[in-house]
Amino acid sequence: MPSSRRAILGHIMSGICTKMNRTKPVPADVMETPLKRCLTTFDIALLGIGHMVGAGIYVLTGTVAKEMAGPGIILSFVLAGFVSMLAALCYAEFGTRVPKAGSAYVYTYISIGEFWAFVIGWNILLEHMLGAASVARAWSGYVDSMLGGWIANTTMSLMGGLHEPGLAQYPDVLAFLVCVVYAAALGSGVKATAVFNSVLTLVNIGVMLVVIGVGFWYADANNWSEAQGGFLPYGFGGVIAGAATCFYAFVGFDSIATSGEEAKNPAVSIPIATVLSLCVVTVGYILVSAALTLMIPISEINPAASLPEAFGQLHLPWAKYIISIGALCGMTTTLLGSLYALPRCMYAMASDGLLFGCFGRISQSTQVPLLNLVVSGLLSAALALVFDLAKLVEFMSIGTLLAYTIVSASVIILRYRPLTHVGTPNPVYAPDTPDEENDEDADSQSSIDTASPTSDLIEGALAGRLKPQFRWLEPLLGRFAPGSVVSVAVLLFIVLSFAICLELKVSWAQLYSGTWWALLVYGFIIFAASACVAVMAVHNQNTRGLNFKVPLVPFVPALGIFSNIMLMVHLDALTWVRFFVWVTIGMVVYFLYGIRHSKEGEACSTYSILMTSSEAGKLNWGSFKASKNVAKHTVLERFLGRRKVNDKKPIVDEECDDNAESPN
């Protein structure tokens, strides 16, 4: 009897593990969507720029320059932009691979599995809610400063203050109304929203150009001299601290990937818009920071309103009004970006059955998820009403960095995962890759699209296997299913990156003084992490059907993973506590609703484009019956992807045997 109970319990746990690890299949027509495909590359690029250039440049710049980095804020923005670009490249590749709403959530669902996809999606919802609330709060505060504090004083006198720890000094009714009004405006349709966003973004860019031009005209190089503290008054440590804070200014480019389901040509628009918008924003931040620190000494910068005060000290009162217009336009576009992305992430999760079905409905007239807009607008407005801006920004970063980390890891995993099924007479193409039978104008395509089916089959079949020059590693790494070794190496690299960053934070004094045990531990961890990257690099990749590819895989995504983890480790401990509380609430939703109503539970969850050949014939864990043609595997072998003896047949022989029955 005890053995029966253990068998039943093992069966239940095995079934739960299978459900948590099932992946999302991509439909044959990835361009099919109930949403309206009407956005051009220009619209999407301005959406990304508008989402990034807002409170960051008008509020954040003065704070970092005054209190953290001084003129070294230029280097802070360079570092923050570099880290963001590493993640942006991964988002761009996924945007061409899977042009669907949901951004990092969809990418994780396809590459890693349902559980981690839900965790990422749940945190993206929080990210956009906090983003909208923080910008609404900054928008209200900027208007209040222009009115001399009249809004705050009036609210305090009529409604009193909020004296609870962690809350704002007073309920910000204006921020609440701003969220509600802009959410209602987004209900008019995506094209009208894009036009409105484009106009405001162009005005904002024009104001930035005015600030840069006038600032350099009145620049004084003595403000960077040693008399004023020099270029790095807070040292290089201040630059790093400033970069962690400046990272907030780049949050928002993932809204470009979210718009993939409404883009006319996502395979082209998403990568161009992502790279272009991030480059424009980074250059703009650097030039504005340089102009600000050259106009006045850092000791005279007002963190609350740095740019207007700087021009006021130069006796240019007219510039205050121009900057105020640009600030309000920039914050409006950032708010629109968050409120645009949030309902579509809810729609993507509800369409997969992981959130309540009512959030998966689309309005027939506007082709917009209206209910999602109402709910997200009210939730963001409620957060903006009672929480302080600093608390919102601090809590926002951790979910964003986690999403960037998982997306970078997903790029590596999919690059080394085979894209063909053994036993199919024709190759399975990735999205946007033409089939030879249906593409008579193949000569006008690039060489990667005109490859023969045989070369497609070979490239897909060799993905995840050792490269010829590294066949000597076959006894160690060749015993496992293609791609499984890389997946395990990615997981170990993430764990070791956390260990490296924690070691730097906790034992920096011992490392700096040359303590032998600290150097030994640190050296071993670095060696192990480097070995994980080397293990990834010795395997073949599959890049079929990708119009845009991240360069230098796995090194660029691995560097992005490490950089994101470095910033995550330096977040406040209370932020981590709040993060785990939010994730716990999400786990309740997932295990009580999502895992039971997932659309992938209605049928066998197989993804023909992304699964390995050996995985294609496996039954789900917990299944009592086994196929006659499938070898039995232990639980450990299933986890590691280890093959049985009859699975070791050479891939070329398998393909030849399958194709021999159906000659061309």
Steps between C-alpha positions, in 0.01 A plus 500: 500500500775756580659423165166566327467834675853591397422401142182711497681796657785463252250489215329818622826688549626381163182628336535839671862527383390420146235772510744756641755426227269479197582748227276709281462403135517771236213487248579427138408858409678716756359813335139406578358708785170656614692824558537757224831496311543866415829619657797593283866494598485876561198462731668224701831687528325810631300282739827368645661845515192648660487224760863557599541878476281630781554536871853365458643798317308774682506362856772235521784693333528766769486250786778278364724793404455672835515208744672204330729555202550870426607555136574126499126457442602484134681172568206383712265540204753328272516197732126488555442532125750221432325261740164592351632443148609147591143423603354695208686287245347187655155657492551591135587142402198366681279767346586367154471138611162536676308819404240466776373723780638420844868572442728312745207290624439343158872453438544316828190286440641380167856435610501405870154403618166604642596556863785742434292667231230571757758635747638735235154603378381562854799727566457679167147590609642649819776678306257679271259583783781650706638674191167666423446595866849644544480711185153624596640597838794679335260671255291628790805609696639694205172687450486566874852648496401728212206622710714562806370203702136607479370148426680342796398774741136493390480119523657500846257762626191325357580132547786490747820302467590130493706420806557130438861393435574428134216716370510848349452814706158561347260325259588623151159546337651659187722193439191278541304701245792507255516117495125466452481762223791358299370144538168618359681673212676174410159340447455698179723258309866424451548713188354812658718436805808460280435829321449685830814340645703587189402868519589530870827308452609729215424804719703343779795431268484861378517627858799273567678646198434852631638405843811345343563790262453778758684302765813457291481865390526608864736217600788575734778240507605624846196320643687173431827630650661380821384817671143376467586142593617375164326273254457216756443673837349182647750262339426209271279347769269797456486428128392140568239610753377760254478236225275283719271800550520614138385155393148617588525752217528217243211290628239499227661365186326168567177672397640478146495121519151516648380682187617214275144367461383838370795570268452477123838329449632394842796306362646827369343763727577349841883476473536834319273683743667340805858585409414842354293616796758387756784671312304825468406500868854418618655779291231741620559417866878539462476838325241641743711386798811657350315827431360513855833440675680747270247778551520518881713337772356180647475670840237737359282234331147474637410126491126568495508724192855493368450625144261792567714620792818473294359722226360734765851553639609595147223765494304317229147494649342415164675165504306399814173492310646308206651242733172468688319425174758238407485345848124462494509360145775255595324379814175466306658274239667290771166462675334406172772240437439326832121511467534373142715197591320396821161401348670306220707295746179421688339404169790268408486319835121472495505368143723217623264427789743608774288803597123528520331459163324837513837668441540322165214682328555756224258781410359443152478872424841624615688165503636591842466302830269755664437315827875464550537875445238577764651265759863600433413868499319479834772289664776737382294798613453345845876449536568857387244629750665375817864398431805724480700530176826375656337182632338427165824541304699286744254210485471522122860412417517143631222361280645670194850363560362150556311516170812617317699213653249233395473639145878493460506141626217406264695625198786265584268203560313541172816552296622156600168317479439288186220623276411181312310179563655171412262310281351794312574496127533878475679743729301709742581865438518770759267801457558720197718235331367411154439142388668412175175370348314823574775748422579521133675835539760358733781652295409844630524383860811499711718192502368384833147484361594326178679208657380162383275285717793265551720774644207614716459148629869459576527835677192430709607147582851602608375776733588424859764244399874539538690679225736277297815649653371415848408136438758401760247616760250240377558255792419780748234712327374280217293264714210742536220617275589791267457833674462358852865560592471864397180543703670363812806719434277810480337413832836445667635826354209694652559343842875563481443860389294556814783347701761726337294815559424407861868424560593843363244670720561308823875428487634798309729602788657154516540489122657845493743412781595173327366254761590154370167327567300779334724493194478119483120493522460788258743347252322164508158659439631708210665192347177299531293780343748533214489124447119519467532760224767289329271196510229703325741624235625155391154399370342573163232766466187524286428846359251400231228754429640779717500836324685643799753313710672595823874514421758287678263253664544379773741773615276806456194346673724360776647845560146639513400237757799584719443877474132470593579277797767745615241778513243272669740407780554867585130566554371563851410195712150635561447508125576128486248435781228688310594312185458160668165608647376592152633173354325307780168658404570400141569140603157485662342618174703256290447183705133567575402620151769524234640146511147354473371730224814520286425457130805275475324251727223446245731316262844351496738794528744444217677779318614359170731787422685502830494143634784259458459185300531278805238705689248459219426140589493531876184474701422742779628415845242316699358312200434131581523378143810513285519494126629183344767689308621715787771390738426525870690760697554556868396827662864609522557421133192697405622800698848489351387401153729195501448262211466126507714275281245490220490882500865523395438439135688763293278785394609484136409131479162572656425769248615284210281211613198726534551667165573174316134405515391824332756577223482841332 
